[in-house]
Amino acid sequence: MLGENHLLTHEFPEYLSAIIELKTSNYKFCELAKRYHQLDHQIRGLEKNEVPTSDEHFIELKAERAVLKDELYRLLVAHSKQAG
């Protein structure tokens, strides 16, 4: 689990083209994706430093990442339905 890859293209490989398109054409998606990437980088850094998983700040970061991931997924699904 240490350093597990949570990049959007890894999490949603079936939406690769939509991720690329939305990052350039949808401001909201782009901003959410940037924040998601920042959080993921921060969380993986904490994991590498073996921060206790009970650490409140660590738990909050992971919860925020999960919320962002859900929102990004909703945008990807909506985009795919419009495009398809």
N, CA, C and O atoms as a DFTB+ gen file, in Angstrom:
336 C
 N C O
     1  1       0.824      -1.195       0.000
     2  2       0.000       0.000       0.000
     3  2       0.869       1.262       0.000
     4  3       0.431       2.325      -0.438
     5  1       2.072       1.136       0.483
     6  2       2.980       2.272       0.567
     7  2       3.228       2.858      -0.812
     8  3       3.620       2.151      -1.741
     9  1       2.989       4.185      -0.937
    10  2       3.239       4.858      -2.188
    11  2       2.316       4.434      -3.318
    12  3       2.657       4.590      -4.490
    13  1       1.164       3.907      -2.981
    14  2       0.214       3.445      -3.993
    15  2      -0.133       4.579      -4.948
    16  3      -0.331       5.720      -4.531
    17  1      -0.204       4.253      -6.220
    18  2      -0.435       5.244      -7.253
    19  2      -1.926       5.558      -7.370
    20  3      -2.739       4.686      -7.675
    21  1      -2.262       6.818      -7.124
    22  2      -3.651       7.264      -7.225
    23  2      -3.831       8.300      -8.335
    24  3      -4.800       9.060      -8.318
    25  1      -2.911       8.337      -9.295
    26  2      -3.075       9.264     -10.406
    27  2      -4.408       9.001     -11.087
    28  3      -4.864       7.859     -11.154
    29  1      -5.030      10.053     -11.588
    30  2      -6.337       9.903     -12.233
    31  2      -6.294       8.908     -13.379
    32  3      -7.227       8.125     -13.559
    33  1      -5.219       8.932     -14.155
    34  2      -5.125       8.017     -15.287
    35  2      -4.946       6.571     -14.828
    36  3      -5.251       5.638     -15.570
    37  1      -4.456       6.392     -13.616
    38  2      -4.330       5.050     -13.039
    39  2      -5.666       4.607     -12.430
    40  3      -6.060       3.446     -12.541
    41  1      -6.346       5.548     -11.791
    42  2      -7.631       5.252     -11.155
    43  2      -8.733       5.006     -12.180
    44  3      -9.592       4.145     -11.985
    45  1      -8.705       5.760     -13.266
    46  2      -9.760       5.693     -14.284
    47  2      -9.165       5.489     -15.680
    48  3      -9.331       6.354     -16.540
    49  1      -8.480       4.375     -15.925
    50  2      -7.836       4.193     -17.236
    51  2      -8.827       4.187     -18.403
    52  3      -8.472       4.541     -19.527
    53  1     -10.065       3.784     -18.130
    54  2     -11.078       3.759     -19.188
    55  2     -11.496       5.163     -19.626
    56  3     -12.145       5.328     -20.660
    57  1     -11.122       6.175     -18.835
    58  2     -11.475       7.570     -19.141
    59  2     -10.250       8.390     -19.542
    60  3     -10.262       9.615     -19.427
    61  1      -9.200       7.726     -20.009
    62  2      -7.958       8.425     -20.333
    63  2      -8.182       9.593     -21.295
    64  3      -7.715      10.702     -21.038
    65  1      -8.884       9.354     -22.388
    66  2      -9.087      10.436     -23.362
    67  2      -9.950      11.553     -22.778
    68  3      -9.725      12.727     -23.069
    69  1     -10.933      11.193     -21.957
    70  2     -11.780      12.213     -21.326
    71  2     -10.974      13.042     -20.329
    72  3     -11.166      14.255     -20.239
    73  1     -10.077      12.407     -19.585
    74  2      -9.227      13.135     -18.627
    75  2      -8.380      14.158     -19.373
    76  3      -8.305      15.322     -18.978
    77  1      -7.750      13.722     -20.444
    78  2      -6.898      14.618     -21.235
    79  2      -7.723      15.780     -21.793
    80  3      -7.309      16.937     -21.714
    81  1      -8.882      15.467     -22.352
    82  2      -9.737      16.505     -22.940
    83  2     -10.243      17.486     -21.887
    84  3     -10.180      18.700     -22.084
    85  1     -10.741      16.964     -20.773
    86  2     -11.301      17.835     -19.742
    87  2     -10.234      18.703     -19.066
    88  3     -10.528      19.823     -18.650
    89  1      -9.013      18.202     -18.954
    90  2      -7.944      19.009     -18.353
    91  2      -7.660      20.253     -19.191
    92  3      -7.189      21.261     -18.664
    93  1      -7.943      20.188     -20.488
    94  2      -7.676      21.344     -21.348
    95  2      -8.927      22.165     -21.651
    96  3      -8.822      23.323     -22.057
    97  1     -10.111      21.578     -21.459
    98  2     -11.330      22.288     -21.882
    99  2     -12.292      22.639     -20.751
   100  3     -13.224      23.416     -20.961
   101  1     -12.090      22.091     -19.570
   102  2     -13.042      22.297     -18.479
   103  2     -12.301      22.836     -17.258
   104  3     -11.563      22.110     -16.593
   105  1     -12.513      24.136     -16.973
   106  2     -11.777      24.797     -15.885
   107  2     -12.019      24.106     -14.538
   108  3     -11.076      23.876     -13.781
   109  1     -13.274      23.778     -14.241
   110  2     -13.590      23.142     -12.959
   111  2     -12.861      21.802     -12.822
   112  3     -12.257      21.520     -11.787
   113  1     -12.922      20.985     -13.869
   114  2     -12.229      19.694     -13.838
   115  2     -10.738      19.900     -13.638
   116  3     -10.116      19.212     -12.829
   117  1     -10.163      20.840     -14.369
   118  2      -8.734      21.117     -14.287
   119  2      -8.329      21.512     -12.862
   120  3      -7.338      21.006     -12.336
   121  1      -9.089      22.406     -12.245
   122  2      -8.774      22.838     -10.886
   123  2      -8.928      21.699      -9.874
   124  3      -8.094      21.543      -8.982
   125  1      -9.980      20.915     -10.011
   126  2     -10.172      19.763      -9.121
   127  2      -9.047      18.746      -9.305
   128  3      -8.552      18.175      -8.333
   129  1      -8.650      18.525     -10.547
   130  2      -7.574      17.573     -10.824
   131  2      -6.251      18.052     -10.237
   132  3      -5.475      17.249      -9.721
   133  1      -5.991      19.354     -10.313
   134  2      -4.767      19.904      -9.723
   135  2      -4.752      19.685      -8.216
   136  3      -3.743      19.259      -7.653
   137  1      -5.872      19.978      -7.568
   138  2      -5.954      19.801      -6.118
   139  2      -5.817      18.320      -5.757
   140  3      -5.141      17.974      -4.788
   141  1      -6.453      17.458      -6.528
   142  2      -6.369      16.022      -6.297
   143  2      -4.906      15.574      -6.382
   144  3      -4.432      14.818      -5.534
   145  1      -4.202      16.043      -7.405
   146  2      -2.804      15.673      -7.590
   147  2      -1.949      16.173      -6.422
   148  3      -1.083      15.449      -5.931
   149  1      -2.193      17.415      -5.976
   150  2      -1.452      17.962      -4.835
   151  2      -1.672      17.110      -3.587
   152  3      -0.722      16.772      -2.881
   153  1      -2.917      16.770      -3.327
   154  2      -3.243      15.943      -2.163
   155  2      -2.588      14.575      -2.261
   156  3      -2.016      14.083      -1.288
   157  1      -2.673      13.964      -3.435
   158  2      -2.093      12.643      -3.614
   159  2      -0.588      12.673      -3.361
   160  3      -0.043      11.784      -2.707
   161  1       0.073      13.698      -3.882
   162  2       1.516      13.846      -3.687
   163  2       1.839      14.009      -2.193
   164  3       2.776      13.396      -1.681
   165  1       1.063      14.829      -1.518
   166  2       1.259      15.068      -0.088
   167  2       1.024      13.787       0.725
   168  3       1.797      13.470       1.629
   169  1      -0.023      13.073       0.404
   170  2      -0.356      11.834       1.123
   171  2       0.737      10.795       0.910
   172  3       1.161      10.133       1.857
   173  1       1.196      10.652      -0.340
   174  2       2.250       9.661      -0.598
   175  2       3.543      10.033       0.119
   176  3       4.282       9.153       0.561
   177  1       3.821      11.335       0.238
   178  2       4.999      11.778       0.999
   179  2       4.874      11.394       2.467
   180  3       5.844      10.949       3.081
   181  1       3.687      11.566       3.025
   182  2       3.460      11.182       4.425
   183  2       3.580       9.673       4.596
   184  3       4.130       9.198       5.590
   185  1       3.063       8.916       3.620
   186  2       3.162       7.455       3.680
   187  2       4.620       7.012       3.664
   188  3       5.000       6.094       4.391
   189  1       5.434       7.659       2.839
   190  2       6.858       7.315       2.759
   191  2       7.558       7.597       4.089
   192  3       8.490       6.891       4.474
   193  1       7.096       8.636       4.782
   194  2       7.673       8.977       6.085
   195  2       7.037       8.190       7.216
   196  3       7.327       8.425       8.389
   197  1       6.162       7.249       6.856
   198  2       5.504       6.359       7.801
   199  2       4.754       7.104       8.907
   200  3       4.858       6.770      10.088
   201  1       3.991       8.130       8.486
   202  2       3.145       8.840       9.443
   203  2       2.107       7.853       9.966
   204  3       1.587       7.043       9.199
   205  1       1.797       7.908      11.257
   206  2       0.781       6.975      11.789
   207  2      -0.554       7.159      11.075
   208  3      -0.994       8.290      10.868
   209  1      -1.198       6.064      10.699
   210  2      -2.463       6.167       9.967
   211  2      -3.576       6.734      10.840
   212  3      -4.652       7.055      10.336
   213  1      -3.331       6.860      12.131
   214  2      -4.322       7.469      13.013
   215  2      -4.149       8.984      13.091
   216  3      -4.934       9.665      13.750
   217  1      -3.128       9.510      12.425
   218  2      -2.876      10.947      12.427
   219  2      -4.076      11.682      11.831
   220  3      -4.481      11.404      10.702
   221  1      -4.639      12.616      12.589
   222  2      -5.878      13.304      12.180
   223  2      -5.710      14.059      10.863
   224  3      -6.586      14.001      10.000
   225  1      -4.602      14.758      10.708
   226  2      -4.357      15.524       9.478
   227  2      -4.275      14.577       8.276
   228  3      -4.834      14.871       7.219
   229  1      -3.589      13.453       8.429
   230  2      -3.455      12.451       7.370
   231  2      -4.831      11.920       6.968
   232  3      -5.124      11.784       5.780
   233  1      -5.665      11.625       7.947
   234  2      -7.022      11.123       7.691
   235  2      -7.845      12.167       6.942
   236  3      -8.592      11.828       6.024
   237  1      -7.710      13.441       7.333
   238  2      -8.444      14.514       6.656
   239  2      -8.005      14.652       5.194
   240  3      -8.834      14.849       4.305
   241  1      -6.702      14.547       4.957
   242  2      -6.198      14.636       3.581
   243  2      -6.752      13.509       2.718
   244  3      -7.168      13.729       1.580
   245  1      -6.751      12.304       3.270
   246  2      -7.260      11.154       2.516
   247  2      -8.762      11.295       2.260
   248  3      -9.247      10.909       1.197
   249  1      -9.494      11.842       3.223
   250  2     -10.936      12.051       3.042
   251  2     -11.188      13.087       1.950
   252  3     -12.076      12.908       1.117
   253  1     -10.409      14.173       1.952
   254  2     -10.572      15.195       0.914
   255  2     -10.243      14.615      -0.460
   256  3     -10.931      14.909      -1.438
   257  1      -9.194      13.792      -0.538
   258  2      -8.834      13.170      -1.803
   259  2      -9.978      12.282      -2.305
   260  3     -10.278      12.270      -3.499
   261  1     -10.607      11.551      -1.408
   262  2     -11.718      10.673      -1.790
   263  2     -12.898      11.479      -2.325
   264  3     -13.526      11.080      -3.306
   265  1     -13.204      12.607      -1.691
   266  2     -14.302      13.470      -2.144
   267  2     -13.984      14.018      -3.537
   268  3     -14.843      14.023      -4.420
   269  1     -12.759      14.472      -3.725
   270  2     -12.352      14.991      -5.034
   271  2     -12.420      13.904      -6.100
   272  3     -12.873      14.150      -7.218
   273  1     -11.975      12.714      -5.754
   274  2     -12.009      11.600      -6.700
   275  2     -13.443      11.321      -7.140
   276  3     -13.696      11.099      -8.324
   277  1     -14.380      11.332      -6.196
   278  2     -15.791      11.117      -6.534
   279  2     -16.312      12.205      -7.466
   280  3     -17.018      11.912      -8.431
   281  1     -15.969      13.450      -7.183
   282  2     -16.425      14.568      -8.011
   283  2     -15.823      14.484      -9.415
   284  3     -16.515      14.702     -10.409
   285  1     -14.545      14.170      -9.484
   286  2     -13.892      14.025     -10.786
   287  2     -14.516      12.882     -11.579
   288  3     -14.709      12.993     -12.789
   289  1     -14.828      11.796     -10.903
   290  2     -15.470      10.656     -11.565
   291  2     -16.836      11.064     -12.132
   292  3     -17.171      10.703     -13.260
   293  1     -17.614      11.808     -11.359
   294  2     -18.930      12.273     -11.836
   295  2     -18.775      13.124     -13.097
   296  3     -19.548      12.990     -14.046
   297  1     -17.767      14.002     -13.097
   298  2     -17.529      14.843     -14.277
   299  2     -17.113      13.997     -15.479
   300  3     -17.535      14.272     -16.602
   301  1     -16.294      12.977     -15.255
   302  2     -15.867      12.093     -16.345
   303  2     -17.053      11.327     -16.927
   304  3     -17.187      11.216     -18.146
   305  1     -17.901      10.806     -16.066
   306  2     -19.073      10.059     -16.529
   307  2     -20.012      10.979     -17.321
   308  3     -20.496      10.608     -18.389
   309  1     -20.261      12.167     -16.795
   310  2     -21.148      13.120     -17.485
   311  2     -20.571      13.490     -18.849
   312  3     -21.301      13.560     -19.838
   313  1     -19.272      13.723     -18.900
   314  2     -18.617      14.078     -20.164
   315  2     -18.728      12.936     -21.164
   316  3     -19.004      13.158     -22.343
   317  1     -18.516      11.740     -20.698
   318  2     -18.586      10.566     -21.581
   319  2     -19.978      10.340     -22.124
   320  3     -20.142       9.926     -23.272
   321  1     -20.989      10.610     -21.304
   322  2     -22.380      10.463     -21.774
   323  2     -22.691      11.505     -22.843
   324  3     -23.393      11.212     -23.811
   325  1     -22.168      12.727     -22.670
   326  2     -22.394      13.775     -23.663
   327  2     -21.667      13.462     -24.963
   328  3     -22.193      13.683     -26.054
   329  1     -20.461      12.948     -24.832
   330  2     -19.632      12.670     -26.021
   331  2     -20.117      11.410     -26.756
   332  3     -19.961      11.294     -27.972
   333  1     -20.703      10.475     -26.008
   334  2     -21.083       9.207     -26.600
   335  2     -22.481       9.224     -27.106
   336  3     -22.957       8.222     -27.639
